[in-house]
Amino acid sequence: MNDEFVYRRVLRAPRELVWRCLTEPAELARFWGPHGMDTPIDGIIVELRPGGRFETLMLGTNGSHRMVATFTEVVPPERLAWIEPASGMHTTSTLDDLGDGTTCVVIHQRHVPEAMRRPEARAGFLTSLDKLEKHLAHLTQGDRQ
């Protein structure tokens, strides 16, 4: 069974802004987690350095989920990687500046636990990217007016 997934999304926002949204708790709180779950800012820890902690607490009507991870790579504003010790899942996000105010984000997950391989879990992950896209659109609206 495949325990590796790659998600790719072109976002209409400059790479530095996408990086900020992926690394600052105040921004993460606006979109992190699948549709139907919220991530309060006081449930987010970001120690943005290799070996630093990355934790999020997602809350929803069907319960909560805490992600506990350790950053393995921090290369602003290009690459961000972490490992979740409990499951061994390793996530790498690569941000490519496409030169026209857009950013291609590639999220590569390895050693994905079985529960997160199910179609509904993968669909939920995609709604998290949808939430990021909407948040970025809100942030960049002022730039276009």
Contact map, one row per residue, 1 for C-alpha under 8 A:
1110000000000000000000000000000000000000000000000000000000000000000000000000000000000000000000000000000000000000000000000000000000000000000000000
1111100000000000000000000000000000000000000000000000000000000000000000000000000000000000000000000000000000000000000000000000000000000000000000000
1111100000000000000000000000000000000000000000000000000000000000000000000000000000000000000000000000000000000111110010000000000000000000000000000
0111110000000000000000000000000000000000000000000000000000000000000000000000000000000000000000000000000000011111000000000000000000000000000000000
0111111000000000000000000000000000000000000000000000000000000000000000000000000000000000000000000000000000011101000000000000000000000000000000000
0001111100000000000000000000000000000000000000000000000000000000000000000000000000000000000000000000000001111000000000000000000000000000000000000
0000111110000000000000000000000000000000000000000000000000000000000000000000000000000000000000000000000001110000000000000000000000000000000000000
0000011111000000000000000000000000000000000000000000000000000000000000000000000000000000000000000000000111100000000000000000000000000000000000000
0000001111100000000000000000000000000000000000000000000000000000000000000000000000000000000000000000000111000000000000000000000010000000000000000
0000000111110000000000000000000000000000000000000000000000000000000000000000000000000000000000000000011110000000000000000000000000000000000000000
0000000011111000000000000000000000000000000000000000000000000000000000000000000000000000000000000000011110000000000000000000000000001001000000000
0000000001111100000000000000000000000000000000000000000000000000000000000000000000000000000000000000111000000000000000000000000000001001100000000
0000000000111110110000000000000000000000000000000000000000000000000000000000000000000000000000000000111000000000000000000000000000000001100100000
0000000000011111110000000000000000000000000000000000000000000000000000000000000000000000000000001000111000000000000000000000000000000000000000000
0000000000001111111000000000000000000000000000000000000000000000000000000000110000000000000000111000111000000000000000000000000000000000000000000
0000000000000111111100000000000000000000000000000000000000000000000000000000100000000000000000000000000000000000000000000000000000000000000000000
0000000000001111111110000000000000000000000000000000000000000000000000000000000000000000000000000000000000000000000000000000000000000001000000000
0000000000001111111111000000000000000000000000000000000000000000000000000000000000000000000000100000001000000000000000000000000000000001000000000
0000000000000011111111100000000000000000000000000000000000000000000000000001110000000000000000100000000000000000000000000000000000000000000000000
0000000000000001111111110010000000000000000000000000000000000000000000000000000000000000000000000000000000000000000000000000000000000000000000000
0000000000000000111111110011000000000000000000000000000000000000000000000000000000000000000000000000000000000000000000000000000000000000000000000
0000000000000000011111110011000000000000000000000000000000000000000000000000000000000000000000000000000000000000000000000000000000000000000000000
0000000000000000001111111011000000000000000001010000000000000000000000000000000000000000000000000000000000000000000000000000000000000000000000000
0000000000000000000111111111000000000000000001000000000000000000000000000000000000000000000000000000000000000000000000000000000000000000000000000
0000000000000000000000111111100000000000100111000000000000000000000000000000000000000000000000000000000000000000000000000000000000000000000000000
0000000000000000000000011111110000000000100000000000000000000000000000000000000000000000000000000000000000000000000000000000000000000000000000000
0000000000000000000111111111111000000000000000000000000000000000000000000000000000000000000000000000000000000000000000000000000000000000000000000
0000000000000000000011111111111100000010100000000000000000000000000000000000000000000000000000000000000000000000000000000000000000000000000000000
0000000000000000000000001111111100000111100100000000000000000000000000000000000000000000000000000000000000000000000000000000000000000000000000000
0000000000000000000000000111111100000010000000000000000000000000000000000000000000000000000000000000000000000000000000000000000000000010000000000
0000000000000000000000000011111110000110000000000000000000000000000000000000000000000000000000000000000000000000000000000000000100110010000000000
0000000000000000000000000001111111000110000000000000000001000000000000000000000000000000000000000000000000000000000000000000000100110000000000000
0000000000000000000000000000001111101110000000000000000001000000000000000000000000000000000000000000000000000000000000000000101100000000000000000
0000000000000000000000000000000111111000000000000000000000000000000000000000000000000000000000000000000000000000000000000001111100100000000000000
0000000000000000000000000000000011111000000000000000000000000000000000000000000000000000000000000000000000000000000000000001001100100000000000000
0000000000000000000000000000000001111100000000000000000000011000000000000000000000000000000000000000000000000000000000000000000000000000000000000
0000000000000000000000000000000011111110000000000000000001111000000000000000000000000000000000000000000000000000000000000000000000000000000000000
0000000000000000000000000000101110011111000000000000000001110000000000000000000000000000000000000000000000000000000000000000000000000000000000000
0000000000000000000000000001111110001111101100000000000111100000000000000000000000000000000000000000000000000000000000000000000000000000000000000
0000000000000000000000000000100000000111111100000000000011000000000000000000000000000000000000000000000000000000000000000000000000000000000000000
0000000000000000000000001101100000000011111100000000000000000000000000000000000000000000000000000000000000000000000000000000000000000000000000000
0000000000000000000000000000000000000001111110000000000000000000000000000000000000000000000000000000000000000000000000000000000000000000000000000
0000000000000000000000000000000000000011111110000000001111000000000000000000000000000000000000000000000000000000000000000000000000000000000000000
0000000000000000000000001000100000000011111111000000011110000000000000000000000000000000000000000000000000000000000000000000000000000000000000000
0000000000000000000000001000000000000000011111100000111100000000000000000000000000000000000000000000000000000000000000000000000000000000000000000
0000000000000000000000111000000000000000000111110001111000000000000000000000000000000000000000000000000000000000000000000000000000000000000000000
0000000000000000000000000000000000000000000011111001110000000000000000000000000000000000000000000000000000000000000000000000000000000000000000000
0000000000000000000000100000000000000000000001111101110000000000000000100100000000000000000000000000000000000000000000000000000000000000000000000
0000000000000000000000000000000000000000000000111111000000000000000000111100000000000000000000000000000000000000000000000000000000000000000000000
0000000000000000000000000000000000000000000000011111000000000000000001111100000000000000000000000000000000000000000000000000000000000000000000000
0000000000000000000000000000000000000000000000001111100000000000000001110000000000000000000000000000000000000000000000000000000000000000000000000
0000000000000000000000000000000000000000000001111111110000000000000001100000000000000000000000000000000000000000000000000000000000000000000000000
0000000000000000000000000000000000000000000011110011111000000000000111100000000000000000000000000000000000000000000000000000000000000000000000000
0000000000000000000000000000000000000000000111110001111100000000001111100000000001000000000000000000000000000000000000000000000000000000000000000
0000000000000000000000000000000000000000001111000000111110000000011110000000000000000000000000000000000000000000000000000000000000000000000000000
0000000000000000000000000000000000000010001110000000011111000000011100000000000000000000000000000000000000000000000000000000000000000000000000000
0000000000000000000000000000000000000011001100000000001111100001111000000000000000000000000000000000000000000000000000000000000000000000000000000
0000000000000000000000000000000110001111001000000000000111110001110000000000000000000000000000000000000000000000000000000000000000000000000000000
0000000000000000000000000000000000001110000000000000000011111011100000000000000000000000000000000000000000000000000000000000000000000000000000000
0000000000000000000000000000000000011100000000000000000001111111000000000000000000000000000000000000000000000000000000000000000000000000000000000
0000000000000000000000000000000000011000000000000000000000111110000000000000000000000000000000000000000000000000000000000000000000000000000000000
0000000000000000000000000000000000000000000000000000000000011111000000000000000000000000000000000000000000000000000000000000000000000000000000000
0000000000000000000000000000000000000000000000000000000000111111100000000000000000000000000000000000000000000000000000000000000000000000000000000
0000000000000000000000000000000000000000000000000000000011110111110000000000000000000000000000000000000000000000000000000000000000000000000000000
0000000000000000000000000000000000000000000000000000000011100011111000000000000000000000000000000000000000000000000000000000000000000000000000000
0000000000000000000000000000000000000000000000000000001111000001111100000000000000000000000000000000000000000000000000000000000000000000000000000
0000000000000000000000000000000000000000000000000000011110000000111110000000000000010000000000000000000000000000000000000000000000000000000000000
0000000000000000000000000000000000000000000000000000111100000000011111000000000000011100000000000000000000000000000000000000000000000000000000000
0000000000000000000000000000000000000000000000000000111000000000001111100000000001111000000000000000000000000000000000000000000000000000000000000
0000000000000000000000000000000000000000000000000111110000000000000111110000000001111000000000000000000000000000000000000000000000000000000000000
0000000000000000000000000000000000000000000000011111110000000000000011111100000111100000000000000000000000000000000000000000000000000000000000000
0000000000000000000000000000000000000000000000001110000000000000000001111100000111100000000000000000000000000000000000000000000000000000000000000
0000000000000000000000000000000000000000000000001100000000000000000000111110001111000000000000000000000000000000000000000000000000000000000000000
0000000000000000000000000000000000000000000000011100000000000000000000111111001110000000000000000000000000000000000000000000000000000000000000000
0000000000000000000000000000000000000000000000000000000000000000000000001111111100000000000000000000000000000000000000000000000000000000000000000
0000000000000000001000000000000000000000000000000000000000000000000000000111111100000000000000000000000000000000000000000000000000000000000000000
0000000000000011001000000000000000000000000000000000000000000000000000000011111000000000000000100000000000000000000000000000000000000000000000000
0000000000000010001000000000000000000000000000000000000000000000000000000011111100000000000001110000000000000000000000000000000000000000000000000
0000000000000000000000000000000000000000000000000000000000000000000000001111111110000000000111100000000000000000000000000000000000000000000000000
0000000000000000000000000000000000000000000000000000000000000000000000111111011111000000000111000000000000000000000000000000000000000000000000000
0000000000000000000000000000000000000000000000000000000000000000000000111100001111100000011110000000000000000000000000000000000000000000000000000
0000000000000000000000000000000000000000000000000000010000000000000011111000000111110000011100000000000000000000000000000000000000000000000000000
0000000000000000000000000000000000000000000000000000000000000000000011110000000011111001111000000000000000000000000000000000000000000000000000000
0000000000000000000000000000000000000000000000000000000000000000001111000000000001111111110000000000000000000000000000000000000000000000000000000
0000000000000000000000000000000000000000000000000000000000000000000111000000000000111111100000000000000000000000000000000000000000000000000000000
0000000000000000000000000000000000000000000000000000000000000000000100000000000000011111000000000000000000000000000000000000000000000000000000000
0000000000000000000000000000000000000000000000000000000000000000000000000000000000011111100000000000000000000011100000000000000000000000000000000
0000000000000000000000000000000000000000000000000000000000000000000000000000000000111111110000000000000000000011000000000000000000000000000000000
0000000000000000000000000000000000000000000000000000000000000000000000000000000000111011111000000000000000001111100000000000000000000000000000000
0000000000000000000000000000000000000000000000000000000000000000000000000000000011110001111100000000000000001111000000000000000000000000000000000
0000000000000000000000000000000000000000000000000000000000000000000000000000000011100000111110000000000000111100000000000000000000000000000000000
0000000000000000000000000000000000000000000000000000000000000000000000000000001111000000011111000000000000111000000000000000000000000000000000000
0000000000000000000000000000000000000000000000000000000000000000000000000000001110000000001111100000000011110000000000000000000000000000000000000
0000000000000000000000000000000000000000000000000000000000000000000000000000011100000000000111110000000011100000000000000000000000000000000000000
0000000000000010011000000000000000000000000000000000000000000000000000000000111000000000000011111000001111000000000000000000000000000000000000000
0000000000000010000000000000000000000000000000000000000000000000000000000000010000000000000001111100001110000000000000000000000000000000000000000
0000000000000110000000000000000000000000000000000000000000000000000000000000000000000000000000111111111100000000000000000000000000000000000000000
0000000000000000000000000000000000000000000000000000000000000000000000000000000000000000000000011111111100000000000000000000000000000000000000000
0000000000000000000000000000000000000000000000000000000000000000000000000000000000000000000000001111110000000000000000000000000000000000000000000
0000000000000000000000000000000000000000000000000000000000000000000000000000000000000000000000001111110000000000000000000000000000000000000000000
0000000000011110000000000000000000000000000000000000000000000000000000000000000000000000000000001111111000000000000000000000000000000000000000000
0000000001111110000000000000000000000000000000000000000000000000000000000000000000000000000000001111111100000000000000000000000000000000000000000
0000000001111110010000000000000000000000000000000000000000000000000000000000000000000000000000111100111110000000000000000000000000000000000000000
0000000111100000000000000000000000000000000000000000000000000000000000000000000000000000000000111100011111000000000000000000000000000000000000000
0000000111100000000000000000000000000000000000000000000000000000000000000000000000000000000011110000001111100000000000000000000000000000000000000
0000011110000000000000000000000000000000000000000000000000000000000000000000000000000000000011100000000111110000000000000000000000000000000000000
0000011100000000000000000000000000000000000000000000000000000000000000000000000000000000001111000000000011111000000000000000000000000000000000000
0001111000000000000000000000000000000000000000000000000000000000000000000000000000000000001110000000000001111100000000000000000000000000000000000
0001110000000000000000000000000000000000000000000000000000000000000000000000000000000000111100000000000000111111000000000000000000000000000000000
0011100000000000000000000000000000000000000000000000000000000000000000000000000000000000111000000000000000011111000000000000000000000000000000000
0011000000000000000000000000000000000000000000000000000000000000000000000000000000000011110000000000000000001111100000000000000000000000000000000
0011100000000000000000000000000000000000000000000000000000000000000000000000000000000011110000000000000000001111110110000000000000000000000000000
0010000000000000000000000000000000000000000000000000000000000000000000000000000000000010100000000000000000000011111110000000000000000000000000000
0010000000000000000000000000000000000000000000000000000000000000000000000000000000000000000000000000000000000001111111000000000000000000000000000
0000000000000000000000000000000000000000000000000000000000000000000000000000000000000000000000000000000000000000111111001000000000000000000000000
0000000000000000000000000000000000000000000000000000000000000000000000000000000000000000000000000000000000000001111111001100000000000000000000000
0010000000000000000000000000000000000000000000000000000000000000000000000000000000000000000000000000000000000001111111101100000000000000000000000
0000000000000000000000000000000000000000000000000000000000000000000000000000000000000000000000000000000000000000011111111100000000000000000000000
0000000000000000000000000000000000000000000000000000000000000000000000000000000000000000000000000000000000000000000011111110000000000000000000000
0000000000000000000000000000000000000000000000000000000000000000000000000000000000000000000000000000000000000000000001111111000000000000000000000
0000000000000000000000000000000000000000000000000000000000000000000000000000000000000000000000000000000000000000001111111111100000000000000000000
0000000000000000000000000000000000000000000000000000000000000000000000000000000000000000000000000000000000000000000111111111110000000000000000000
0000000000000000000000000000000000000000000000000000000000000000000000000000000000000000000000000000000000000000000000111111111000000000000000000
0000000000000000000000000000000001100000000000000000000000000000000000000000000000000000000000000000000000000000000000011111111100000000000000000
0000000000000000000000000000000011000000000000000000000000000000000000000000000000000000000000000000000000000000000000001111111110000000000000000
0000000000000000000000000000000001000000000000000000000000000000000000000000000000000000000000000000000000000000000000000111111111000000000000000
0000000000000000000000000000000011100000000000000000000000000000000000000000000000000000000000000000000000000000000000000011111111100000000000000
0000000000000000000000000000001111100000000000000000000000000000000000000000000000000000000000000000000000000000000000000001111111110000000000000
0000000010000000000000000000000000000000000000000000000000000000000000000000000000000000000000000000000000000000000000000000111111111000000000000
0000000000000000000000000000000000000000000000000000000000000000000000000000000000000000000000000000000000000000000000000000011111111100000000000
0000000000000000000000000000001101100000000000000000000000000000000000000000000000000000000000000000000000000000000000000000001111111110000000000
0000000000000000000000000000001100000000000000000000000000000000000000000000000000000000000000000000000000000000000000000000000111111111000000000
0000000000110000000000000000000000000000000000000000000000000000000000000000000000000000000000000000000000000000000000000000000011111111100000000
0000000000000000000000000000000000000000000000000000000000000000000000000000000000000000000000000000000000000000000000000000000001111111110000000
0000000000000000000000000000011000000000000000000000000000000000000000000000000000000000000000000000000000000000000000000000000000111111111000000
0000000000111000110000000000000000000000000000000000000000000000000000000000000000000000000000000000000000000000000000000000000000011111111100000
0000000000011000000000000000000000000000000000000000000000000000000000000000000000000000000000000000000000000000000000000000000000001111111110000
0000000000000000000000000000000000000000000000000000000000000000000000000000000000000000000000000000000000000000000000000000000000000111111111000
0000000000000000000000000000000000000000000000000000000000000000000000000000000000000000000000000000000000000000000000000000000000000011111111000
0000000000001000000000000000000000000000000000000000000000000000000000000000000000000000000000000000000000000000000000000000000000000001111111110
0000000000000000000000000000000000000000000000000000000000000000000000000000000000000000000000000000000000000000000000000000000000000000111111111
0000000000000000000000000000000000000000000000000000000000000000000000000000000000000000000000000000000000000000000000000000000000000000011111111
0000000000000000000000000000000000000000000000000000000000000000000000000000000000000000000000000000000000000000000000000000000000000000000111111
0000000000000000000000000000000000000000000000000000000000000000000000000000000000000000000000000000000000000000000000000000000000000000000111111
0000000000000000000000000000000000000000000000000000000000000000000000000000000000000000000000000000000000000000000000000000000000000000000011111
